[in-house]
Each structure stands twice: as C-alpha cells, then as structure tokens.
Amino acid sequence: MKLFIQTIYEIVGWKALIPILLILFQALFEGIGVMMLVPMLGFVGIASEGGITGSINSFFTIAFDIIGFPKNLITVLFIYVFLISCREMLVKTKMLLSSKIQHNAIQTLRSRLYVSISQSEWLFFVKTHSSDYAHSLLIDVNRLGSGANTLIQFISATIILGIYIIIAMSLSFTMTILALFCGAIVLFVLKNKIMSSIRTGKVETGLGRQLHLIVMEQLSGMKLSKIFCAEERSFYRFRRASFMLMENFIKFANDMATTRMWFGIISVVIVSIFVYVSIEVISVSTVTLLLLLFIFSRMMPQITSLQQGFQQLLHVKPALTSFLDMEQACKDAAENRR
C-alpha cells in the first residue's frame, strides 16, 4: 500500500491533495447535515433530553438567533437540503478530478515504461518476450490506473467514516466502541478471504502474460497454422489460457462478494444487538437512538466500501510489482550512449 501511494504521488504530485481537500469539505457537510437532524426531530415532536443532543439543539438555536433565521421546520429542511446539495457537488468535482488523476497516471506510467524499454540494450530486448512488454504497457498500467482511482475512493471512505465515528462517540461512547469492536472481529474472521486478493492478483498477472504471448505467437504464425491445418490446436491453447484467466476473475469476484455478504449479514446482527442494548440495558434517549441508527446506517456503506477498496488495492499490488520490476530491468539494461 505504501509503495503504491508513493508511486502515485510521484506521478501526480500536489494535485493528489485536491481530491483529499474536497473529501474533507464533503465530510464537513456530511457531519453538519447529521447534526441538523437534532433540531429537525425537535420540530416533529421528538424533543432532545439533555446531553450532547441538547447541546447540539442549543447551538443551532443560538446560531439561528444570531443569523436571524426563523426557528421552524422549513428553515431546518432548507439548510439540510442546501448542505447535502453542496456535498453532492463536491462529490461530482471529486469524481472528475479522480478520473483525471487516473488517466494521467496511466499516461505517465505507460510513457515512462515505453521510454525505458526503447532505451534498453538490444540483447536484453530480444531476450524478453514482446508479449511481456505489451502486457506491462497495456494491462498492468491500466490496472494501476484503476488502483489510483480506488485509492482516492478508499481515502474518501476512511475520512467520512472517521467523521461518523466521532459523531457517534459523542452520542454514545460505549455503544460506538462495542460496534467497532464487533467490526474488528469481523475483519479478523474474514482476513483470509481479504488477503486472498493478492494471490488472485498474482495469478491474473501471470495468466495475462501467458495469454498475451499465445495471442501474439498465434497471430504471427496464423499463415503456417492454416497451411498445416493446425488451427484447432492453436485455438485449444488460446481457449485454455482464456478460460483459466476467466476462472481467476470469477474467483476474485466470489471472494469480494462473499466478504461483502458476511459484512452485510453481521452488520444487521450488530445493529440489532445495538438497538436491544440501547433500549433494554443503557436506556438511551429516543433522539440519541434515532441519530445513532441513522449514523450506523450511513457508516455501513462506508465500511463496505473500505473493505472492497482494500481488496481491490491488494489485487492491484502484483501488477505494481510486475510493472516496477519490468521498468527497473529495462533501466539496468539501458544503452550506454555517449
């Protein structure tokens, strides 16, 4: 993960900080929007009963008095819609910037590797299969570009989840710690499924190179295959390599789906336990309980996004290793031009 972040930062530079800044503002609007639910619940007849919710309600009452806004449900709803609209505009801007960063990373990495290949010694160049160069330039680089976009989404989910955790802790520290502890147990139980993404990523890199080699060899020798009527044997090799690559894709998708499924099931169990303990054991106020349920309902998609993003980054790691190894080998075999 550290090597991948370092590689992307070397390419993009300070521009990588712009999406992160937008993510921080997005998280800020998200947090204020959540706290706006306190006065909203008050206007519909569910009054806060002191504590942190009472403090939040008092804060908005004072703020409305200072600004001169009328204290009614329409005002609260208007501000809430405005905040969420601002958040969505930030999300759109962040997505566009992430796309630019992704394709800029692809272009830069592809150009960098092509220059290294073109400047390598002839003896080194002919010893390596052309399909290996093509695979690194086309497939590995595209996977790294997708990984750059995934990394930004991963950072976004982490920051927003952190904001939700802070708000949840301010409402009920005990229940939030309990929920996080249960989540950590889930991660520990599913760690093998999550870490298997590295293995499927390595297999994908190896099978992808093999398929590239078969395609290039058979296309270049297609005339001979037709002369000797060997098309069926050539097709068998191609189909076998393609089928193995397809099976690896399906295995990775299955690992992702299985992990997501268990996250969803266990999340529902955690929320159910949380509601029972809040009502029967701790006697949390109605406003606090509703806010916590809303926050946890928004946290779960972020946790799922983190889990899937982490698996995808692990899956991309072998492509990064393959790319850097190819680039370094070409640099080590660079021609000594005077």
C-alpha positions as CSV (number, residue, x, y, z in Angstrom):
1,M,0.0,0.0,0.0
2,K,2.8,2.4,0.9
3,L,4.7,1.7,-2.3
4,F,1.6,2.2,-4.4
5,I,0.8,5.6,-2.6
6,Q,4.4,6.7,-3.2
7,T,4.3,5.7,-6.9
8,I,1.0,7.6,-7.5
9,Y,2.2,10.7,-5.6
10,E,5.5,10.8,-7.6
11,I,3.3,10.9,-10.8
12,V,0.5,13.3,-9.7
13,G,2.4,15.4,-7.1
14,W,0.5,18.0,-5.1
15,K,-2.6,17.6,-7.4
16,A,-3.4,14.5,-5.4
17,L,-4.1,16.7,-2.4
18,I,-7.0,18.5,-4.2
19,P,-9.4,15.5,-4.0
20,I,-8.4,14.9,-0.4
21,L,-9.3,18.6,0.4
22,L,-12.6,18.1,-1.3
23,I,-13.2,15.0,0.7
24,L,-12.6,16.9,3.9
25,F,-15.2,19.5,2.9
26,Q,-17.5,16.7,1.9
27,A,-17.1,15.1,5.3
28,L,-17.7,18.5,7.0
29,F,-21.0,19.0,5.1
30,E,-21.9,15.4,5.9
31,G,-21.3,15.9,9.6
32,I,-23.2,19.2,9.9
33,G,-26.1,17.5,7.9
34,V,-26.2,14.7,10.5
35,M,-26.3,17.2,13.4
36,M,-29.1,19.1,11.7
37,L,-31.3,16.1,12.4
38,V,-31.4,17.0,16.1
39,P,-33.5,20.3,15.6
40,M,-35.4,18.5,12.8
41,L,-36.5,15.8,15.2
42,G,-37.4,18.5,17.8
43,F,-39.8,20.2,15.3
44,V,-41.6,17.0,14.6
45,G,-42.2,16.4,18.3
46,I,-39.2,14.3,19.4
47,A,-37.5,16.6,21.8
48,S,-33.9,16.1,22.9
49,E,-33.4,15.2,26.5
50,G,-30.2,16.9,27.5
51,G,-26.7,15.6,27.0
52,I,-24.9,16.0,23.7
53,T,-28.2,16.2,21.7
54,G,-29.4,19.0,24.0
55,S,-26.1,20.9,23.4
56,I,-26.5,20.5,19.6
57,N,-30.0,21.8,19.8
58,S,-28.9,24.8,21.9
59,F,-26.1,25.5,19.5
60,F,-28.4,25.7,16.4
61,T,-31.0,27.8,18.4
62,I,-28.3,30.3,19.2
63,A,-26.9,30.2,15.6
64,F,-30.4,30.8,14.2
65,D,-30.9,33.8,16.6
66,I,-27.6,35.3,15.6
67,I,-28.1,34.9,11.8
68,G,-31.8,35.8,12.1
69,F,-33.3,32.7,10.7
70,P,-36.8,31.7,11.8
71,K,-36.7,28.7,14.1
72,N,-39.1,26.3,12.2
73,L,-39.1,23.0,10.3
74,I,-39.0,24.7,6.9
75,T,-35.7,26.5,7.8
76,V,-34.1,23.4,9.1
77,L,-35.1,21.4,6.0
78,F,-33.9,24.2,3.7
79,I,-30.5,24.2,5.3
80,Y,-30.3,20.4,5.3
81,V,-31.1,20.3,1.6
82,F,-28.5,23.0,0.9
83,L,-25.8,21.2,2.8
84,I,-26.5,17.8,1.1
85,S,-26.6,19.6,-2.3
86,C,-23.2,21.2,-1.6
87,R,-21.9,17.7,-0.6
88,E,-23.2,16.2,-3.9
89,M,-21.5,19.0,-5.9
90,L,-18.2,18.3,-4.1
91,V,-18.7,14.6,-4.8
92,K,-19.1,15.3,-8.6
93,T,-16.0,17.5,-8.6
94,K,-14.0,14.9,-6.7
95,M,-15.1,12.2,-9.2
96,L,-14.0,14.3,-12.2
97,L,-10.6,15.0,-10.6
98,S,-10.2,11.4,-9.7
99,S,-10.8,10.4,-13.3
100,K,-8.2,12.9,-14.5
101,I,-5.7,11.6,-11.9
102,Q,-6.4,8.0,-13.0
103,H,-5.8,8.7,-16.7
104,N,-2.9,11.0,-16.0
105,A,-1.3,8.1,-14.0
106,I,-1.9,5.7,-16.9
107,Q,-0.4,8.0,-19.5
108,T,2.6,8.8,-17.4
109,L,3.4,5.2,-16.3
110,R,2.9,4.0,-19.9
111,S,5.2,6.7,-21.4
112,R,7.8,6.1,-18.6
113,L,7.9,2.3,-19.3
114,Y,7.9,2.8,-23.0
115,V,11.0,5.1,-22.8
116,S,12.8,2.6,-20.5
117,I,12.0,-0.2,-23.0
118,S,13.1,1.8,-26.0
119,Q,16.4,2.8,-24.3
120,S,17.3,-0.8,-23.2
121,E,20.1,-2.8,-24.9
122,W,19.3,-4.8,-27.9
123,L,20.4,-8.1,-26.3
124,F,18.2,-7.6,-23.3
125,F,15.3,-6.5,-25.5
126,V,15.3,-9.7,-27.7
127,K,15.7,-12.0,-24.7
128,T,12.3,-10.8,-23.3
129,H,9.1,-11.8,-25.0
130,S,7.4,-8.9,-26.8
131,S,4.1,-10.0,-25.2
132,D,5.6,-9.2,-21.7
133,Y,6.3,-5.7,-22.8
134,A,2.8,-5.4,-24.3
135,H,1.2,-6.8,-21.2
136,S,3.0,-4.3,-18.9
137,L,2.3,-1.4,-21.2
138,L,-1.4,-2.2,-21.7
139,I,-2.8,-4.4,-18.9
140,D,-0.6,-3.7,-15.9
141,V,-0.7,0.1,-16.4
142,N,-4.5,0.1,-16.8
143,R,-4.8,-1.9,-13.5
144,L,-2.6,0.7,-11.8
145,G,-4.7,3.5,-13.1
146,S,-7.8,1.8,-11.7
147,G,-6.0,1.3,-8.5
148,A,-5.2,5.1,-8.3
149,N,-9.0,5.8,-8.5
150,T,-9.7,3.1,-6.0
151,L,-7.1,4.6,-3.6
152,I,-8.9,8.0,-3.7
153,Q,-12.2,6.4,-3.0
154,F,-10.6,4.4,-0.2
155,I,-9.2,7.7,1.4
156,S,-12.7,9.3,0.9
157,A,-14.5,6.4,2.7
158,T,-11.9,6.5,5.5
159,I,-12.3,10.2,6.2
160,I,-16.1,10.1,6.1
161,L,-16.2,7.0,8.3
162,G,-14.0,8.8,10.8
163,I,-16.4,11.8,10.9
164,Y,-19.3,9.4,11.6
165,I,-17.3,7.6,14.3
166,I,-16.5,10.9,16.0
167,I,-20.2,11.9,16.0
168,A,-21.3,8.5,17.2
169,M,-18.8,8.5,20.0
170,S,-20.0,11.9,21.2
171,L,-23.6,10.5,21.3
172,S,-22.7,7.1,23.0
173,F,-19.1,6.2,23.5
174,T,-19.9,2.8,24.9
175,M,-22.1,1.7,22.0
176,T,-19.8,3.0,19.4
177,I,-16.8,1.2,20.9
178,L,-18.9,-2.0,21.0
179,A,-19.9,-1.6,17.4
180,L,-16.2,-1.0,16.3
181,F,-15.1,-4.0,18.4
182,C,-17.6,-6.2,16.6
183,G,-16.4,-4.8,13.3
184,A,-12.8,-5.6,14.1
185,I,-13.8,-9.2,14.9
186,V,-15.5,-9.5,11.5
187,L,-12.3,-8.2,9.8
188,F,-10.2,-10.8,11.7
189,V,-12.6,-13.6,10.8
190,L,-12.6,-12.7,7.1
191,K,-8.9,-11.8,6.8
192,N,-8.1,-14.9,4.7
193,K,-10.7,-14.0,2.2
194,I,-9.5,-10.5,2.0
195,M,-5.8,-11.4,1.8
196,S,-6.6,-13.9,-1.0
197,S,-6.9,-10.9,-3.3
198,I,-3.1,-10.8,-3.5
199,R,-3.0,-14.4,-4.7
200,T,-5.6,-13.8,-7.4
201,G,-3.8,-10.7,-8.4
202,K,-0.6,-12.6,-8.9
203,V,-2.4,-15.3,-10.9
204,E,-4.1,-12.7,-13.1
205,T,-0.7,-11.1,-13.9
206,G,0.8,-14.5,-14.8
207,L,-2.1,-15.7,-16.8
208,G,-2.5,-12.3,-18.6
209,R,1.1,-12.5,-19.8
210,Q,0.6,-16.1,-20.9
211,L,-2.5,-15.2,-22.9
212,H,-0.7,-12.2,-24.5
213,L,2.2,-14.5,-25.5
214,I,-0.2,-17.0,-27.0
215,V,-2.1,-14.4,-29.0
216,M,1.0,-12.7,-30.4
217,E,2.6,-16.0,-31.4
218,Q,-0.5,-17.5,-33.0
219,L,-1.4,-14.3,-34.9
220,S,2.1,-14.0,-36.3
221,G,2.1,-17.7,-37.2
222,M,-1.5,-17.9,-38.5
223,K,-0.4,-18.5,-42.1
224,L,1.6,-21.6,-41.1
225,S,-1.3,-22.8,-38.9
226,K,-3.6,-22.6,-42.0
227,I,-1.1,-24.3,-44.2
228,F,-0.7,-27.3,-41.9
229,C,-4.4,-27.2,-40.7
230,A,-3.3,-26.6,-37.1
231,E,-6.0,-24.0,-36.3
232,E,-7.8,-26.3,-33.9
233,R,-4.7,-26.9,-31.8
234,S,-3.9,-23.2,-31.7
235,F,-7.4,-22.5,-30.7
236,Y,-7.2,-25.0,-27.9
237,R,-4.2,-23.3,-26.3
238,F,-5.9,-19.9,-26.6
239,R,-9.2,-21.2,-25.2
240,R,-7.4,-22.9,-22.3
241,A,-5.4,-19.8,-21.3
242,S,-8.5,-17.6,-21.7
243,F,-10.6,-20.0,-19.6
244,M,-8.1,-20.1,-16.8
245,L,-8.0,-16.2,-16.7
246,M,-11.8,-16.2,-16.6
247,E,-11.8,-18.6,-13.7
248,N,-9.4,-16.4,-11.8
249,F,-11.6,-13.3,-12.4
250,I,-14.6,-15.3,-11.1
251,K,-12.7,-16.4,-8.0
252,F,-11.8,-12.8,-7.2
253,A,-15.4,-11.7,-7.7
254,N,-16.5,-14.6,-5.5
255,D,-14.1,-13.6,-2.7
256,M,-15.3,-10.0,-3.0
257,A,-19.0,-11.0,-2.9
258,T,-18.5,-13.4,-0.1
259,T,-16.8,-10.9,2.1
260,R,-19.4,-8.3,1.3
261,M,-22.2,-10.7,2.1
262,W,-20.8,-11.6,5.5
263,F,-20.2,-7.9,6.2
264,G,-23.9,-7.2,5.4
265,I,-25.2,-10.0,7.5
266,I,-23.1,-9.4,10.5
267,S,-23.8,-5.6,10.2
268,V,-27.5,-6.3,10.6
269,V,-26.8,-8.5,13.7
270,I,-24.6,-5.8,15.2
271,V,-27.3,-3.1,14.7
272,S,-30.0,-5.4,16.2
273,I,-27.8,-6.0,19.3
274,F,-27.1,-2.3,19.4
275,V,-30.8,-1.5,19.4
276,Y,-31.6,-4.1,22.1
277,V,-28.7,-3.0,24.4
278,S,-29.6,0.7,23.9
279,I,-33.2,0.2,24.9
280,E,-33.1,-2.5,27.5
281,V,-29.7,-2.0,29.1
282,I,-28.4,1.5,28.7
283,S,-31.8,3.3,28.2
284,V,-30.5,5.7,25.6
285,S,-32.9,8.6,24.8
286,T,-35.1,8.4,21.7
287,V,-33.3,11.2,19.9
288,T,-29.9,9.7,20.6
289,L,-31.1,6.3,19.5
290,L,-32.5,7.6,16.2
291,L,-29.4,9.5,15.5
292,L,-27.1,6.6,16.2
293,L,-29.2,4.3,14.0
294,F,-29.1,6.9,11.2
295,I,-25.3,7.2,11.6
296,F,-24.7,3.5,11.7
297,S,-26.9,3.1,8.6
298,R,-24.6,5.6,6.8
299,M,-21.4,4.0,8.3
300,M,-22.1,0.5,6.9
301,P,-21.8,1.5,3.2
302,Q,-18.5,3.3,4.0
303,I,-17.2,0.2,5.8
304,T,-18.2,-2.0,2.9
305,S,-16.5,0.5,0.5
306,L,-13.4,0.3,2.6
307,Q,-13.4,-3.5,2.6
308,Q,-13.9,-3.7,-1.2
309,G,-11.4,-0.9,-1.9
310,F,-8.8,-2.6,0.3
311,Q,-9.3,-5.9,-1.5
312,Q,-9.0,-4.2,-4.9
313,L,-5.8,-2.5,-3.9
314,L,-4.4,-5.8,-2.7
315,H,-5.4,-7.3,-6.1
316,V,-3.6,-4.5,-7.9
317,K,-0.4,-4.9,-5.9
318,P,1.1,-7.7,-8.1
319,A,0.6,-5.5,-11.1
320,L,2.6,-2.7,-9.5
321,T,5.4,-5.2,-8.6
322,S,5.4,-6.5,-12.2
323,F,5.5,-3.0,-13.6
324,L,8.3,-1.8,-11.4
325,D,10.3,-4.9,-12.0
326,M,10.0,-4.5,-15.7
327,E,10.9,-0.9,-15.6
328,Q,13.9,-1.5,-13.3
329,A,15.2,-4.3,-15.5
330,C,15.0,-2.1,-18.6
331,K,16.8,0.7,-16.7
332,D,19.5,-1.7,-15.6
333,A,20.0,-2.8,-19.2
334,A,19.9,0.8,-20.6
335,E,22.2,1.5,-23.6
336,N,25.4,3.4,-22.7
337,R,25.1,6.3,-25.2
338,R,27.8,8.8,-25.4
